[in-house]
Amino acid sequence: MTPRGFAGPNLLAMILFEKFAQHQPLNRQSERYAREGVDLSLSTLADQVGACAAALKPIHSLIEAHVLAAERLHGDDTTVPILAKGKTDTGRIWTYVRDDRPFGGLSPPAALYYASRDRRQGHPERHLKTFNGILQADAYGGYNPLFKVDRDPNPLRQAFCWAHSRRKFFVLADIAANAKRGKNAAPISPMALEAVKRIDGLFDIEREINGLTADQRLERRRRDSLPLVDDLQVWLQTERAKLSRSSPVAEAIDYMLKRWDGFTSFLQDGRICLTNNAAERALRGFALGRKSWLFAGSDRGADRAAFMATLIMTAKLNDIDPQVWLADVLARIADTPITRLEQLLPWNWTPPTVNAQAA
């Protein structure tokens, strides 16, 4: 509970979960409570959210440290409108996801979020200042300084997303979507369709080795995936020579060939995933939520959304009910010594008994 606060932990957890997981803005929550005869003004709810964020800061800091200590991270960002004078700026929510389960890692998964008012490259540099490992991300140029050889302390290793490159071909070979376009639809590209089939062969192998150790994954990739990748590279180079510069398929092929080292890094390290889907899944809530809350009211509001998303998504990744967990943490955190705060992290947390909840 918040100091001298009137709201209990269960109510506070419900307010937080409704706003940041169910995307119900505080004004709508206030209206709903009013209909039920409970007077909770918008400003009161906002004050409670701020107090909860302050109380939960130590838990957030522990999750942040856990994520940045990973061997490998998934990184991505999405737009979030942030209110400005007479307009909204196209801000960003950034996510970095630690998930070692694909290569048999025992460390618990977690997601870390940050907010910014723009997409300058300085943001990833600041976010990942202490990180030293593999970064799986798209080809956004803002990540480039992280891979420079003179980066202090060491350059990050780069890994690109095959699902992202496959999507570029799939759009040109999607028979079902093309049928809906009717007579004006562009013809299906046989070349793009062949590229999709070849890439799908790699995904078939990945599904079979998911969850194995990094060494086992690497051994299987070198045996089965490497020949497919070598054949794909030769085929892409051959087909590219037949295409004009303006061809949509040429654009998809160039995207891969110009970044071939990043795409093939999974053949040198079994910890690397073939896709960056973990980060894209972590941002799905913001993509859906934008339709409900439309924009963040301020930089502080965007930062608070990123803060709470870190807690809620990390709980979800560990198969913990975020609302139940938040309620228990809010009830216990004030009386928990700093040395025992790690017991409240989602992967260490033990749900309260039915008797304890009733009490």
N, C-alpha and C positions, 0 to 999 in steps of 0.2 A: 504493500500500500504506500501511497505517497504521504510524506510527513503532514500531519494535521489535515489530511484529506478526508472528505466525506464519502468518497466512492471506494467500495471494496475492490479487491483484486479481480474478482470474477467480472464485475461490471467494466472495469478498466480494460481487461483482456478482450472483452466482447467489443468495446469501442474500437480498440486497436485493430482487431481482426476484421471487423466490418469495414473499416476505412482502408486498411492497407492490403488486405487479402481479398475482400469481397467488393472493393472499390465503391463503397458507399460514402460519399462526402459527408462531412460533419453536419452540414445544414440539413441534409435529408435525415440523418440520424436524430437530430434535434426535433424535427417535425414529427418523426415517428414516436419518439418518447412523449411529446406533447399530446399526441392523440391517445396515448395510454395513461395520461394524467400525471406524467413525470416532467417536471420543469427543469430541463437541462439546456441552457442556451448555447448558442454556437460558441461564444467566447469561453464559457465554462468548459465545454468539451475540448476546445483548443488548448486551454490551460492544462487540462488533465493529460492530454497527449504529450505536451511538452514536459510535464513532470515525470511521466512514464519514461520518456526518452532519456532524461537525465538519470533516472534510477537504473535504467538498463545499460547505461554506457559501459560499465565494466564487463558485462557479458559480450557486448559488441566488440570491445577491444580484444577479448580472448579469441573470438571467431576470426577477427581480422588477422591476428598473429598466426593462427592456425592455417588460414588460407595462404598467406604469403610465405609460409614455410614449406610449401608443396614442392615436389619435384617437377610437376607439370601443371599448368593452368590453362583453362579455356577462357578466352577473352572476347567480348563483343560489346556493342552499344546499340541503343535505340533512341529515337527522338522523344522528347517530352517538352511540350510547350510550357514556357515559364513567363508569367505576366511581367510586362514592362510598361513604360509610359505610353498609354493609348494603343498598345499592341501586345503581341506575345513574341518572345524570342524563341527560336528553335533550339532548346537546350538538349542535353544528353543525359541518359542514365547509362552508366558503364557497369558491366559485371565481370567478375573473375571467379571462375568456378573451380574448386578442387574436387576431383572425383577420381580416386585411384582404383575403384572397383573393376574397370575394364581390364587392368593388368594385374588383378589379384591382390592389389594393395589392401592393407588392413586399416589404414587411416580413415577416419570417418569423412564423408563428403560434407562440403560447406560451400556457401555462395556469399560473395562480398560485392556490395554495390556502392557506387559513388555517383554524385550528380554534378553537372557543370552547365553553364549558360551557353557554351559553345563547344566546338569539336577540335580545338587546337591540340597539336601533338604534345604540348606540355602536360596535358592531363594524364595520359598513360605513363609518361615518364615519372610523374609525381606519385601516381598510384602504385607503381611497381618498383619504386626506388630501392627497396630492400629485397626484392624478389630476384632469385638467381636460379634459373632452370629453363624449362621448355615452355614456350607460349604458343598455344594453338589459337589462331585467329584468322580473320579474312585479310585481304590485301590492302587494307587501309594504310595510307602512307604515314599516318601519325605514329604507328608502331615502329617505323624504321630505325629511329635513334636507339631503340632498345637492342637492336641486333648488330650495331656497329662494333668493330673490334676494339675500339678504344673506350668502350663503355666501362665505367667504374661501378662495381668491382670486375664484372665479367659480362660479355655480351650474352643475351638470351639466345636460346636455340629456337629457330623458326619452324613452324609446321602449319601447312595450309589445310583447308577443308575440302575434301573430295565431294561432299554433298553440295557444296557451293558451286563447284565447277560443273558437276553433273546437272544441276538445275539449269545452267545456261544452255546445255544441249537439250535437256528435257522439254523446255519451253518450245523448242523448234521441232520437237518430235512427238508432242502430246496429241495423240490421235483423238482421244475423247474430247479434249478442249477444242480442237480444231473443228470437229463435227458440229459443235454448238455455234460456231461462227457462221455457218451456212455457206452460201455461194461465194462470199467475199473472202473466205479463208485462204491464206497462203498455203501452197502445197506442203505436205510433210517432207522434211529433209531426210532422205535415206542416210546421209552422212551423219547427221546428228543422232538418228536412231541407232546407228551402228556404234557410235561413241557411247551412248547410254548403255547398250548391251555389254560393251567391253568393261566399262566402269562397274556395272552391276556384278560382273564376275569377281571383282575385288571385294565387294560388299558381302558376297556369299561366303568367302573365306573368313572375313572378319566376324560374321555371325557365329561361325564355328569355334573361333578361338577367343571369343569374348569371355573374360573372367579367368583365363589361364595366366600363368606367370609371365613376366616380361620376356624371359629367356625362351619360354615355350612359344610365345607369340612370334618372336623374332625368327626362331628356327622355321616355323611353319611359313612365315612370310617369305623368307629367302628361298624356300623350296617351291612354294606354289604361287605367291604373288609376284615375285621378281620377274619371272618369264612373261607374265601378263602385262606388267608395267613396261618392260622393254619392247614388247610387241606393240603396245599402245603408242609409245613414243615414236617408233618408226612409222606407224600408220598415220599418226597425226601430222608428222612432218611431210609425208608423201601426199596426203590429202590437202594439206595447206597450200602446197605448191600449185594445186589446180584451181585455187579460189582467188577471186579478186579481193582487193583490200576492203571493199565495202560489204562483203558478204557477212551476214549475221553469224554463220558457222565459223568463218575465219576469225571473228572477234572472240568466240568461245574457245577456239583452238589456241589463239595467241595468249589468252588469259592463262592457259595452262603451261604452254611451252616457255613463256617468259619467266615463269616461276617454278620451273621443273624441280629445282633442288628442294624447295619448300614442300612441294607435293610428294616427293619421294623420300622425305626424311623418315617416314614410318618404316622404311626398309632398313634403317640403321639403328632403330631404337624401339624395342617392344613396348615401351611405356606410351608411345604416341598413338593417339586414336586416328582413325581414318577421317573422322568428321569433327566439326566443332558444334555438334548438336547439343551438347550439354549446356553451352552458353546460350544458344538460341532458345532452348526450353526455359532457361532461367529468366529470359526477358519476355516470355509470352504473356505473363500477367500484366506487364506495363502496356504491351501492345493492345490487349483487350481492355484494360482499365481506362485508357485514354478516352474511350467512347463514353465513359460514365462521368469522369471528373474533368474532362476537357483540357485543363491546364493546371500547373502548379502556381499557387498564388505569389510565391516569392522564392528566392534562393534558399532561404531557410526551410520553406515547405518542401522543396525538391530534395534538399539534404536529408530532411526527416523521413521522406518517403524511401530514400535509398537506405537509410539507417534501419528502418523497420523491415524493409524487404530482406535485408541481410539476416535478421533474426527469423522471420517467418519462413523464408525459403530454406534456410539451413535446417530448421525443424522438419519441414516437409521432406527434405532429402534423406533425413534419418528416420523417416516413417513415424514421426511424432506429431500429434495433433497440436498445431501451433497455439490455438486458443487455450487449451488445457495447460500447456507448458507455460505460456505467458502468465496465466493466472497464478500458477504455483510459484513461478520465479518472482513475480511482483510481491507475493505474500511472504517470501522467505529471504529475499536478497538483503534487506536491511539488517537482518540478524545473522547473516552468513559471513564469517571472517574471510578476509581476502585470500588467505591460504586455502580456503575450501570452495572458492567460487567456481572452480572447474567442475565441481559436482553438479552445478546447475546447467552446464552446457547440454544441448540436446542429446548428444551421444553418450553422456554420462548420467543423464537425468533418470530418476526412478519416479514413475507416476505416483501421486499420493493415493493412499488407500481410500476406499469408500467412506470409512469412519472418519478419516482425517478431513476429507472434503466436507462431510456433513458438519463437523465441528467448526 
